[in-house]
Amino acid sequence: MSNVSATPVAPRGTTAVDSPKGPAQLLLHRRGLAKLLLLVVAAAVLVPLLATKYGAAWPSSLTVDVSGPLGKTSDWIIDNRDSHWLFVYFLGHLSNAVVISVRAVYLLLLALGWTGVTAGVTLIAWRVAGVRIAATALISFLVSGLLGMWVPTMQTLALMVVAVAASVVVGALLGLAAGLSERLFRLLRPVLDTMQVLPAFAYLLPVVLVFGIGVPAALLATVIYAAPPMARLTALGLRSADPGVLEAVSSLGATGRQRLLTARLPLARKELLLGVNQSIMMALSMVVIASMIGAAGLGDRVYQALASVDVGAALAAAIPIVLLAIVMDRTTAAAGARLGADTTTGPAWLRGWQAWTGIAVVTAAFALAGRLTGSLVWPGAWAVDLARPVNDFKEWMVDHLYSGVPVIGGTADWAAHFTNWVLNPLRDGLTALPWYGTLLIVAALAWLIGTWRTALTAVLAMAAIGVLGVWKPSMNTLSQVLAALVVTLVLGFGVGVLAAGSKRLEAILRPVLDVMQTMPQFVYLIPVVALFAVGRAPAAAAAVVYALPAVIRITTQGLRQVDPAAMESAKSLGATRWQILRQVQLPLARPALLLAVNQGVVLVLAVVIIGGLVGGGALGYDVVTGLATGDLALGLVAGVAIVCLGLMLDRVTQPTERRTTGKGA
């Protein structure tokens, strides 16, 4: 009888845990531990070499001066924009199309007069959204007139109609491509990051160089900023469609186009509506910045008021911006919610072409009545002065809240504590850390939650900052971004969880979030500075106020979208509300939560420039200075550095799925 080996053979289908392993096998099984060991070995080898050769500060021998090429590019654009075929036959026609579209909408609004516009918007809101939204639209337009802002409101409305339409179309097309193709999703992701993170001030100068001062440049800047949320949410909706429904549709012999139109898009309707909402909010948040390059309207009124430090007049122009956002948001959301619903109920005159014909007739009648009375614009005698009481209230707040408040201290004390206990240690730690240490930490974080590709992207993004020669100001900016981001995510996730569990709380928060996200940062900049003084603390506060609404909205939406069957199953097993949240809702809402983190990063970075205006310094100040002085190199380099920071933060906060092809990540 032959001898049989005593070593047991693991049966097919058993895992590696079922058989004994040596240290090497255990290390390979624990992927994270293996990565850490490799990074420790790399650090032990590279750090002494780099420290000896280059030192702790980014070496000047590894920097590249780009001011020369950028200066030549600027000169070439100026010399050729009236003769080169690219400008004459393409960009020129694009500019003309934008001007014609915006002017056509504006002339239509003027022709209707304040009576016709108010009646038309109210009736359209009633038809597509119901009585409550119609009442909101009516009150909003009446308030805009009472504040003496009718003509600027019409100018802004004309620009926003065209800008939002273009942003939604561009964003939907990009999101469609990213949602249907994994390769295109990976390619478009950094493009969308760049579009949304690159500060508007950074690309305002190149846009103005190409299109000149005026509406085309303002609209293009708005589309660049407002299209990415639509693209991201469209891709998220398409990629998270229920596989079971798609499989059922495919089994019926549907083509790819039929699956898209009958299954994917209807299933992604809520994400699409949220994308439209975010595009509207982003576009309206660009109103003031667009006014700096020739866009008339409410943004120009805000900018002019703040130039004279008149927060009351600025608020009077900012309120109609918020009201426009609320009306456009509510109307489009309600219209989308009714898509595919049964609309055959109700009187015949409220359905189909009869309703739209009636709206057109009534609007024309109100417009004619206004024209016959000789009042195409809101009568000046009906305007209300809001500036004086607002300025008086601001002075009262400064006098009573800035300092001397018993027990809790004043806002100046809060700002000082936040600066000394949070911002200063972060800044000093990041600037004192050797550049190679920073790169290793970034590589470790990105690799541990992703793949070597994401780690390489994050490291290259940080290295690009050093190559551009802005390492130290970038670390200063990074400290402010990290502090504001942590505060934003803690507050945003907490409030989002509460809002997801209470429809009443969500209804209360909705107008508050609209105001926070739509109110131009320039408006609350003066009271924030008055309460917190000039410095990095008010810059962080402005970033939190601006980024918080998007995080709350996306968190709430993600938790609400969790499969009810999974929650009912957990309840039937006796799980508490906290257990359901922690073990069911949060894990299943992970894609939405990661998107909330991504939006928090990009929105906090978007306010870095505003922070530079109130003492934040660093990259934000460089971008503003570059725009003010016409220095393309200074402003664009600082803007690119901000994009690199955003790309790095995205890679270290967004886990990347590994392919199960047998190859190591």
ZALO-972812 format. One line per 3 residues: number of its first residue (from 1); their letters; for each residue x, y, z of C-alpha. Coordinates in nm, 3 decimals, decimal comma, padded with zeros to 5 digits. Each point is the difference from the previous one (the first is absolute). Last residue first. Layout:
! residues N
NUM	A	X/Y/Z | ...
END
This chain:
! residues 665
665	AGK	-00,482/04,668/-00,681 | 00,109/-00,353/-00,043 | -00,106/-00,194/-00,301
662	GTT	-00,253/-00,280/00,026 | -00,250/00,173/-00,219 | -00,226/00,120/00,280
659	RRE	00,032/00,369/-00,082 | 00,042/00,218/00,302 | -00,257/00,263/00,093
656	TPQ	00,142/00,341/00,078 | -00,066/00,165/00,337 | -00,066/00,376/-00,019
653	TVR	00,161/00,197/00,286 | 00,371/-00,015/-00,088 | -00,065/00,040/-00,373
650	DLM	-00,237/00,293/00,045 | 00,241/00,178/00,232 | 00,278/-00,033/-00,258
647	LGL	-00,217/00,128/-00,283 | -00,117/00,293/00,210 | 00,355/00,093/00,094
644	CVI	00,100/-00,024/-00,366 | -00,290/00,228/-00,095 | 00,116/00,254/00,260
641	AVG	00,349/-00,016/-00,151 | -00,152/00,062/-00,344 | -00,166/00,315/00,136
638	AVL	00,326/00,122/00,153 | 00,175/-00,054/-00,334 | -00,286/00,174/-00,184
635	GLA	00,003/00,311/00,219 | 00,375/00,056/00,004 | 00,059/-00,092/-00,365
632	LDG	-00,294/00,197/-00,141 | 00,109/00,322/00,172 | -00,284/00,238/-00,094
629	TAL	00,056/00,196/00,321 | -00,341/-00,062/00,157 | -00,027/-00,355/-00,133
626	GTV	00,347/-00,097/00,122 | -00,063/00,164/00,337 | -00,321/-00,196/00,046
623	VDY	00,175/-00,327/-00,086 | 00,296/00,077/00,228 | -00,230/00,086/00,290
620	GLA	-00,177/-00,333/-00,032 | 00,330/-00,187/-00,017 | 00,128/00,123/00,338
617	GGG	-00,191/00,280/00,174 | -00,311/-00,075/00,204 | -00,025/00,368/00,093
614	VLG	-00,342/00,092/-00,127 | 00,054/00,001/-00,378 | 00,201/-00,322/00,005
611	GII	-00,292/-00,171/00,167 | -00,213/00,082/-00,303 | 00,263/-00,175/-00,208
608	VVA	-00,008/-00,308/00,223 | -00,376/-00,010/-00,046 | 00,015/-00,251/-00,287
605	LVL	00,229/-00,222/00,208 | -00,279/-00,048/00,253 | -00,235/-00,080/-00,287
602	VVG	00,236/-00,256/-00,155 | 00,066/-00,186/00,324 | -00,361/00,001/00,121
599	QNV	-00,113/-00,122/-00,341 | 00,236/-00,296/00,023 | -00,107/-00,078/00,356
596	ALL	-00,366/00,011/-00,109 | 00,085/-00,230/-00,292 | 00,152/-00,243/00,248
593	LAP	-00,320/00,017/00,203 | -00,207/-00,066/-00,314 | 00,207/-00,305/-00,090
590	RAL	-00,013/-00,129/00,364 | -00,379/00,016/00,033 | -00,024/-00,379/00,046
587	PLQ	00,264/00,004/00,275 | -00,161/00,303/00,175 | -00,356/-00,133/-00,017
584	VQR	00,055/-00,358/00,114 | 00,249/-00,048/00,285 | 00,028/00,349/00,150
581	LIQ	-00,349/00,133/-00,076 | -00,177/-00,327/00,073 | 00,202/-00,040/00,320
578	WRT	-00,094/00,352/00,115 | -00,368/-00,064/-00,070 | 00,014/-00,322/00,196
575	AGL	00,019/-00,340/-00,165 | -00,264/-00,254/00,100 | 00,039/-00,243/-00,289
572	SKA	-00,318/00,135/-00,160 | 00,153/00,348/00,008 | 00,304/-00,120/-00,196
569	SEM	-00,225/-00,159/-00,263 | -00,205/00,319/-00,023 | 00,320/00,199/-00,059
566	AAP	00,116/-00,236/-00,276 | -00,343/00,010/-00,163 | 00,000/00,381/00,007
563	DVQ	00,303/00,005/-00,233 | 00,209/00,306/00,090 | -00,093/00,306/-00,208
560	RLG	-00,086/00,214/00,304 | 00,352/-00,045/00,136 | 00,150/00,120/-00,327
557	QTT	-00,234/00,299/-00,032 | 00,071/00,115/00,354 | 00,375/-00,031/-00,049
554	IRI	-00,018/00,180/-00,337 | -00,201/00,289/00,145 | 00,209/00,038/00,317
551	VAP	00,332/-00,006/-00,189 | -00,131/00,251/-00,257 | -00,127/00,234/00,273
548	LAY	00,330/-00,005/00,199 | 00,236/00,118/-00,273 | -00,086/00,372/00,002
545	VVA	-00,038/00,051/00,375 | 00,312/-00,208/00,068 | 00,210/00,195/-00,250
542	AAA	-00,114/00,336/00,141 | 00,090/-00,114/00,352 | 00,346/-00,112/-00,118
539	APA	00,066/00,344/-00,151 | -00,135/00,165/00,315 | 00,259/-00,199/00,202
536	RGV	00,291/00,073/-00,236 | 00,021/00,368/00,079 | -00,192/00,327/00,009
533	AFL	-00,232/00,045/00,297 | -00,254/-00,261/00,114 | -00,318/00,209/00,032
530	AVV	00,076/00,277/-00,252 | 00,169/-00,252/-00,230 | -00,310/-00,218/00,007
527	PIL	-00,226/00,304/-00,043 | 00,201/00,108/-00,308 | 00,036/-00,347/-00,154
524	YVF	-00,371/-00,073/00,025 | -00,064/00,176/-00,330 | 00,322/-00,098/-00,179
521	QPM	-00,084/-00,366/00,049 | -00,300/00,043/-00,226 | -00,316/-00,140/00,163
518	TQM	-00,081/-00,311/-00,199 | 00,138/-00,276/00,220 | -00,094/00,144/00,338
515	VDL	-00,336/00,131/-00,121 | -00,095/-00,330/-00,161 | 00,118/-00,187/00,309
512	VPR	-00,233/00,209/00,217 | -00,285/-00,052/-00,247 | 00,046/-00,380/00,023
509	LIA	00,068/-00,027/00,373 | -00,362/00,028/00,110 | -00,118/-00,255/-00,258
506	ELR	00,284/-00,235/00,100 | -00,094/00,037/00,367 | -00,361/-00,091/-00,082
503	KSG	00,111/-00,296/-00,211 | 00,188/-00,141/00,299 | 00,242/-00,292/-00,016
500	AAL	00,191/00,125/-00,304 | 00,018/00,345/00,158 | 00,169/-00,140/00,312
497	VGV	00,255/-00,193/-00,205 | 00,068/00,306/-00,218 | 00,047/00,220/00,309
494	GFG	00,268/-00,232/00,137 | 00,163/-00,067/-00,336 | 00,018/00,372/-00,081
491	LVL	00,119/00,115/00,344 | 00,284/-00,252/00,017 | 00,075/00,034/-00,371
488	TVV	00,013/00,382/00,005 | 00,212/00,020/00,316 | 00,248/-00,249/-00,146
485	LAA	00,006/00,185/-00,333 | 00,061/00,341/00,160 | 00,304/-00,129/00,190
482	LVQ	00,134/-00,192/-00,300 | -00,045/00,297/-00,234 | 00,175/00,243/00,235
479	SLT	00,298/-00,233/00,042 | 00,013/-00,063/-00,374 | 00,020/00,375/-00,068
476	NMS	00,309/00,033/00,219 | 00,149/-00,311/-00,161 | -00,065/00,154/-00,341
473	PKW	00,166/00,326/00,106 | 00,316/-00,204/00,081 | 00,006/-00,216/-00,314
470	VGL	-00,059/00,273/-00,259 | 00,297/-00,054/-00,233 | -00,186/-00,162/-00,291
467	VGI	00,210/-00,315/00,048 | -00,109/-00,011/00,363 | -00,368/00,008/-00,090
464	AAM	00,059/-00,258/-00,273 | 00,144/-00,233/00,266 | -00,332/00,013/00,185
461	ALV	-00,195/-00,099/-00,311 | 00,260/-00,265/-00,085 | -00,041/-00,153/00,345
458	ATL	-00,380/-00,010/-00,028 | 00,012/-00,154/-00,348 | 00,255/-00,261/00,110
455	ATR	-00,215/-00,095/00,298 | -00,306/-00,032/-00,223 | 00,196/-00,224/-00,236
452	WTG	00,146/-00,207/00,285 | -00,353/-00,090/00,098 | -00,249/00,134/00,248
449	ILW	-00,058/00,040/00,374 | 00,353/-00,091/00,114 | 00,158/00,141/-00,317
446	ALA	-00,143/00,351/00,040 | 00,089/00,027/00,369 | 00,350/-00,141/-00,043
443	AVI	00,080/00,210/-00,307 | -00,117/00,318/00,174 | 00,213/-00,083/00,303
440	LLT	00,300/-00,073/-00,222 | -00,043/00,326/-00,192 | -00,022/00,199/00,323
437	GYW	00,315/-00,166/00,132 | 00,180/00,083/-00,325 | -00,091/00,365/00,045
434	PLA	00,138/00,009/00,353 | -00,267/00,085/00,262 | 00,051/00,351/00,139
431	TLG	-00,257/00,153/-00,237 | -00,259/-00,265/00,081 | 00,052/00,017/00,376
428	DRL	00,005/00,379/00,014 | -00,319/00,025/-00,203 | -00,185/-00,263/00,202
425	PNL	00,118/00,143/00,332 | -00,102/00,353/-00,110 | -00,343/-00,093/-00,133
422	VWN	-00,126/-00,207/00,293 | 00,082/00,135/00,346 | 00,122/00,351/-00,080
419	TFH	-00,234/00,077/-00,291 | -00,306/-00,163/00,156 | 00,072/00,172/00,331
416	AAW	00,044/00,341/-00,166 | -00,319/-00,037/-00,202 | -00,196/-00,100/00,307
413	DAT	00,142/00,293/00,197 | -00,096/00,244/-00,277 | -00,348/-00,149/-00,001
410	GGI	-00,043/00,102/00,360 | 00,041/-00,200/00,320 | -00,211/-00,294/00,112
407	VPV	-00,019/00,094/00,370 | -00,108/00,364/-00,040 | 00,018/00,164/-00,347
404	GSY	00,271/00,268/00,011 | 00,106/-00,019/-00,362 | -00,135/00,010/-00,355
401	LHD	-00,357/-00,080/00,100 | -00,146/00,328/00,132 | 00,156/00,281/-00,207
398	VMW	00,051/-00,211/-00,311 | -00,354/-00,129/00,012 | -00,139/00,352/00,049
395	EKF	00,203/00,129/-00,297 | -00,140/-00,276/-00,219 | -00,352/00,085/00,115
392	DNV	00,047/00,367/-00,096 | 00,132/-00,103/-00,343 | -00,305/-00,220/-00,053
389	PRA	-00,237/00,276/00,114 | 00,156/00,248/-00,247 | 00,030/-00,226/-00,307
386	LDV	-00,358/-00,122/-00,022 | -00,162/00,304/-00,165 | -00,333/-00,109/-00,150
383	AWA	-00,101/00,055/-00,363 | -00,360/00,080/-00,098 | 00,079/00,354/-00,118
380	GPW	00,253/-00,144/-00,245 | -00,272/-00,172/-00,198 | 00,112/-00,349/-00,111
377	VLS	00,082/-00,002/-00,369 | -00,236/00,001/-00,298 | -00,232/00,255/00,162
374	GTL	-00,172/00,213/-00,263 | -00,351/-00,100/00,108 | -00,063/-00,142/-00,348
371	RGA	00,326/-00,198/00,020 | -00,096/-00,155/00,332 | -00,341/-00,101/-00,131
368	LAF	00,158/-00,146/-00,311 | 00,238/-00,211/00,210 | -00,288/-00,117/00,219
365	AAT	-00,199/-00,102/-00,308 | 00,301/-00,170/-00,159 | 00,054/-00,202/00,318
362	VVA	-00,369/-00,097/00,010 | 00,006/-00,114/-00,365 | 00,328/-00,193/00,032
359	IGT	-00,115/-00,173/00,319 | -00,333/-00,092/-00,163 | 00,176/-00,149/-00,300
356	WAQ	00,228/-00,196/00,229 | -00,298/-00,139/00,192 | -00,201/-00,086/-00,311
353	WGR	00,304/-00,168/-00,155 | 00,002/-00,276/00,257 | -00,184/00,013/00,332
350	LWA	-00,126/00,276/00,233 | -00,290/00,090/-00,230 | -00,114/-00,362/00,006
347	PGT	-00,071/00,013/00,372 | 00,190/-00,241/00,224 | 00,144/-00,345/-00,062
344	TTD	00,193/-00,100/-00,311 | 00,337/00,084/00,152 | 00,096/-00,353/00,103
341	AGL	00,370/00,013/00,076 | 00,269/-00,062/-00,261 | 00,164/00,334/00,066
338	RAG	-00,173/00,158/00,297 | 00,313/-00,002/00,214 | 00,186/00,178/-00,280
335	AAA	-00,246/00,289/-00,002 | 00,012/00,020/00,379 | 00,380/00,020/-00,002
332	TTR	00,004/00,254/-00,284 | -00,245/00,228/00,179 | 00,156/-00,031/00,344
329	DMV	00,354/00,067/-00,119 | -00,085/00,285/-00,236 | -00,211/00,174/00,266
326	IAL	00,253/-00,055/00,279 | 00,294/00,113/-00,213 | -00,181/00,313/-00,113
323	LVI	-00,082/00,078/00,362 | 00,364/-00,036/00,100 | 00,112/00,236/-00,277
320	PIA	-00,287/00,237/00,091 | 00,140/00,015/00,357 | 00,353/00,082/-00,120
317	AAL	-00,087/00,343/-00,143 | -00,154/00,128/00,324 | 00,280/-00,175/00,190
314	AAG	00,263/00,200/-00,188 | -00,186/00,323/00,071 | 00,002/-00,083/00,370
311	VDV	00,362/-00,117/-00,002 | 00,121/00,339/-00,120 | 00,380/-00,033/00,008
308	SAL	00,034/00,230/-00,309 | 00,148/-00,282/-00,210 | -00,259/-00,223/00,163
305	AQY	-00,280/00,199/-00,160 | 00,162/-00,010/-00,345 | 00,049/-00,376/00,020
302	VRD	-00,357/-00,063/00,114 | -00,143/00,221/-00,275 | 00,220/-00,173/-00,259
299	GLG	-00,122/-00,338/00,120 | -00,362/00,112/-00,028 | 00,029/00,083/-00,368
296	AAG	00,282/00,068/-00,239 | 00,262/-00,256/-00,098 | 00,320/00,185/-00,095
293	IMS	00,292/-00,190/00,142 | -00,047/00,081/00,370 | -00,373/-00,069/-00,035
290	AIV	00,083/-00,367/-00,060 | 00,140/-00,018/00,353 | -00,325/00,140/00,139
287	VMS	-00,225/-00,236/-00,196 | 00,214/-00,310/00,057 | -00,212/-00,122/00,292
284	LAM	-00,296/00,008/-00,238 | 00,166/-00,254/-00,225 | 00,094/-00,225/00,291
281	MIS	-00,352/00,000/00,140 | -00,158/-00,071/-00,338 | 00,253/-00,275/-00,072
278	QNV	-00,067/-00,154/00,343 | -00,375/-00,015/-00,064 | 00,047/-00,143/-00,347
275	GLL	00,227/-00,268/00,148 | -00,255/-00,074/00,273 | -00,258/-00,051/-00,274
272	LEK	00,234/-00,235/-00,184 | 00,069/-00,195/00,321 | -00,374/-00,038/00,055
269	RAL	-00,058/-00,110/-00,360 | 00,270/-00,268/-00,001 | -00,246/-00,290/-00,021
266	PLR	-00,181/00,175/-00,286 | 00,333/00,053/-00,181 | 00,124/-00,358/00,037
263	ATL	-00,322/-00,185/-00,078 | -00,204/00,112/-00,300 | 00,235/00,242/-00,175
260	LRQ	00,331/-00,171/00,077 | -00,129/-00,355/-00,041 | -00,160/00,104/-00,330
257	RGT	00,329/00,144/-00,125 | 00,189/-00,316/00,095 | -00,257/-00,216/-00,176
254	AGL	-00,285/-00,170/00,183 | -00,042/-00,374/-00,053 | -00,232/-00,071/00,292
251	SSV	00,292/-00,151/00,193 | 00,175/00,337/-00,022 | -00,288/00,173/00,181
248	AEL	00,009/-00,261/00,276 | 00,378/00,031/00,033 | -00,029/00,379/00,026
245	VGP	-00,267/-00,034/00,270 | 00,213/-00,245/00,197 | 00,311/00,215/-00,036
242	DAS	-00,176/00,291/00,180 | 00,154/00,322/-00,135 | 00,304/00,120/00,196
239	RLG	00,217/00,080/-00,304 | -00,270/00,206/-00,172 | -00,085/00,203/00,309
236	LAT	00,364/00,063/00,093 | 00,085/00,105/-00,358 | -00,287/00,249/00,000
233	LRA	00,106/00,121/00,345 | 00,356/00,064/-00,112 | -00,095/00,168/-00,330
230	MPP	-00,259/00,228/00,161 | 00,247/00,094/00,272 | 00,268/00,067/-00,268
227	AAY	-00,211/00,244/-00,214 | -00,020/00,298/00,240 | 00,364/00,116/00,015
224	IVT	00,097/-00,025/-00,367 | -00,349/00,120/-00,093 | 00,036/00,316/00,211
221	ALL	00,340/00,087/-00,144 | -00,141/-00,045/-00,351 | -00,297/00,225/00,084
218	AAP	00,218/00,280/00,137 | 00,239/-00,013/-00,297 | -00,289/00,011/-00,244
215	VGI	-00,177/00,284/00,191 | 00,275/00,260/-00,006 | 00,370/00,079/00,032
212	GFV	00,205/-00,170/-00,271 | -00,059/-00,346/-00,142 | 00,353/-00,145/-00,011
209	LVV	00,190/00,221/00,244 | -00,308/00,018/00,222 | -00,012/-00,378/00,019
206	PLL	00,374/-00,015/00,076 | -00,047/00,257/00,282 | -00,316/-00,157/00,144
203	YAF	00,173/-00,339/00,017 | 00,172/00,058/00,333 | -00,276/00,215/00,150
200	APL	-00,244/-00,283/-00,060 | 00,210/-00,223/00,221 | 00,097/-00,334/-00,155
197	VQM	-00,186/-00,247/00,221 | -00,313/-00,050/-00,211 | 00,147/-00,022/-00,348
194	TDL	00,315/-00,177/00,125 | -00,192/-00,266/00,190 | -00,226/-00,049/-00,302
191	VPR	00,305/-00,058/-00,219 | 00,155/-00,229/00,265 | -00,315/-00,218/-00,009
188	LLR	-00,047/00,012/-00,375 | 00,269/-00,258/-00,081 | -00,104/-00,245/00,272
185	FLR	-00,365/00,029/-00,100 | 00,093/-00,031/-00,368 | 00,164/-00,334/00,075
182	ESL	-00,294/-00,121/00,208 | -00,242/00,084/-00,280 | -00,376/00,053/00,032
179	GAA	-00,004/00,237/00,297 | 00,298/00,205/-00,116 | -00,149/00,060/-00,346
176	LGL	-00,339/00,087/00,144 | 00,162/00,224/00,260 | 00,183/00,194/-00,270
173	LAG	-00,319/00,038/-00,202 | -00,202/00,095/00,308 | 00,258/00,256/00,109
170	VVV	00,011/00,170/-00,341 | -00,381/00,011/-00,026 | -00,051/00,107/00,362
167	SAA	00,271/00,267/-00,020 | -00,135/00,140/-00,329 | -00,354/00,024/00,139
164	VAV	00,132/00,149/00,325 | 00,200/00,265/-00,188 | -00,282/00,094/-00,238
161	VML	-00,262/00,039/00,274 | 00,260/00,155/00,233 | 00,094/00,279/-00,241
158	ALT	-00,363/00,099/-00,058 | -00,079/-00,024/00,371 | 00,298/00,220/00,087
155	QMT	-00,112/00,277/-00,235 | -00,361/-00,036/00,118 | 00,110/00,025/00,364
152	PVW	00,213/00,307/-00,079 | -00,314/00,167/-00,149 | -00,224/-00,090/00,297
149	MGL	00,238/00,082/00,285 | -00,183/00,277/00,184 | -00,047/-00,214/00,312
146	LGS	-00,375/00,002/-00,060 | 00,057/-00,139/-00,349 | 00,204/-00,295/00,122
143	VLF	-00,260/-00,056/00,273 | -00,277/-00,019/-00,262 | 00,205/-00,253/-00,198
140	SIL	00,050/-00,221/00,304 | -00,360/00,030/00,122 | -00,139/-00,119/-00,333
137	ATA	00,251/-00,284/-00,029 | -00,075/-00,122/00,353 | -00,375/00,016/-00,066
134	AIR	00,051/-00,209/-00,314 | 00,208/-00,246/00,201 | -00,286/-00,041/00,245
131	VGA	-00,268/-00,026/-00,273 | 00,154/-00,286/-00,194 | 00,326/-00,083/-00,174
128	VRW	-00,051/-00,023/-00,377 | -00,312/00,210/-00,060 | 00,029/00,221/00,306
125	AIL	00,367/00,075/-00,074 | -00,095/00,088/-00,358 | -00,279/00,225/00,129
122	TVG	00,228/00,183/00,245 | 00,276/00,044/-00,258 | -00,244/00,141/-00,255
119	ATV	-00,176/00,235/00,242 | 00,323/00,144/00,137 | 00,152/00,032/-00,346
116	GTW	-00,312/00,163/-00,146 | -00,043/00,252/00,282 | 00,369/00,090/00,013
113	GLA	00,013/00,062/-00,371 | -00,055/-00,264/-00,266 | 00,218/00,189/-00,247
110	LLL	00,278/00,027/00,258 | -00,004/-00,376/00,058 | 00,007/-00,069/-00,374
107	LYV	00,285/00,247/-00,044 | 00,199/-00,182/00,271 | -00,058/-00,344/-00,155
104	ARV	00,106/00,124/-00,344 | 00,306/00,178/00,147 | 00,118/-00,316/00,174
101	SIV	-00,035/-00,209/-00,315 | 00,151/00,261/-00,233 | 00,301/00,057/00,227
98	VAN	00,064/-00,373/00,037 | -00,030/-00,062/-00,374 | 00,237/00,290/-00,071
95	SLH	00,264/-00,141/00,234 | -00,024/-00,343/-00,160 | 00,030/00,158/-00,344
92	GLF	00,316/00,184/00,109 | 00,142/-00,310/00,166 | -00,035/-00,199/-00,322
89	YVF	00,060/00,190/-00,325 | 00,183/00,316/00,111 | 00,168/-00,124/00,318
86	LWH	00,132/-00,329/-00,132 | 00,061/00,155/-00,343 | 00,252/00,252/00,142
83	SDR	-00,067/00,367/-00,078 | -00,159/00,189/00,290 | 00,119/-00,234/00,277
80	NDI	00,352/-00,008/-00,142 | 00,210/00,263/00,184 | -00,178/-00,028/00,337
77	IWD	00,007/-00,379/-00,008 | 00,368/-00,003/-00,096 | 00,091/00,242/00,282
74	STK	-00,174/-00,217/00,258 | 00,175/-00,310/-00,130 | 00,336/00,178/00,012
71	GLP	-00,061/00,097/00,363 | -00,099/-00,357/00,084 | 00,319/-00,131/-00,161
68	GSV	00,218/00,245/00,200 | -00,180/-00,031/00,334 | 00,041/-00,378/00,000
65	DVT	00,315/-00,016/00,214 | 00,063/-00,365/00,088 | 00,102/-00,123/00,344
62	LSS	00,213/-00,308/00,076 | 00,328/00,189/00,037 | -00,170/00,232/00,251
59	PWA	-00,024/-00,289/00,244 | -00,323/-00,033/00,201 | 00,102/00,064/00,359
56	AGY	00,117/-00,290/00,220 | 00,343/-00,054/-00,156 | 00,092/-00,089/-00,359
53	KTA	00,288/-00,251/-00,012 | 00,026/-00,123/00,358 | -00,374/00,008/00,070
50	LLP	-00,075/-00,171/-00,332 | 00,243/-00,287/00,064 | -00,100/-00,042/00,366
47	VLV	-00,371/00,002/-00,093 | 00,025/-00,238/-00,297 | 00,114/-00,328/00,156
44	AAA	-00,186/-00,001/00,331 | -00,301/00,159/-00,167 | -00,012/-00,273/-00,267
41	VVL	00,025/-00,270/00,267 | -00,277/00,162/00,203 | -00,213/00,034/-00,313
38	LLL	00,048/-00,369/-00,083 | -00,096/-00,097/00,354 | -00,311/00,219/-00,011
35	KAL	-00,108/-00,155/-00,328 | 00,044/-00,350/00,136 | -00,203/00,088/00,308
32	GRR	-00,282/00,133/-00,218 | -00,006/-00,313/-00,215 | -00,023/-00,240/00,289
29	HLL	00,007/-00,326/-00,198 | 00,344/00,081/-00,137 | 00,135/00,046/00,351
26	LQA	-00,158/-00,325/00,118 | 00,155/-00,182/-00,294 | 00,346/00,142/00,078
23	PGK	-00,031/-00,087/00,370 | -00,085/-00,363/-00,079 | -00,344/-00,128/-00,046
20	PSD	-00,203/-00,296/00,120 | -00,303/-00,093/-00,205 | -00,363/00,095/00,058
17	VAT	00,077/00,370/-00,006 | 00,089/-00,026/-00,367 | -00,362/-00,054/-00,076
14	TGR	-00,167/-00,331/-00,078 | -00,161/-00,049/-00,340 | 00,203/-00,303/-00,101
11	PAV	00,105/-00,209/00,294 | 00,316/00,089/00,188 | 00,250/-00,282/-00,022
8	PTA	00,119/-00,132/00,333 | 00,370/-00,071/00,043 | 00,040/-00,358/00,115
5	SVN	00,140/-00,108/-00,334 | -00,107/-00,348/-00,104 | 00,255/-00,288/00,000
2	SM	-00,049/-00,273/-00,256 | -00,142/-00,336/00,097
END
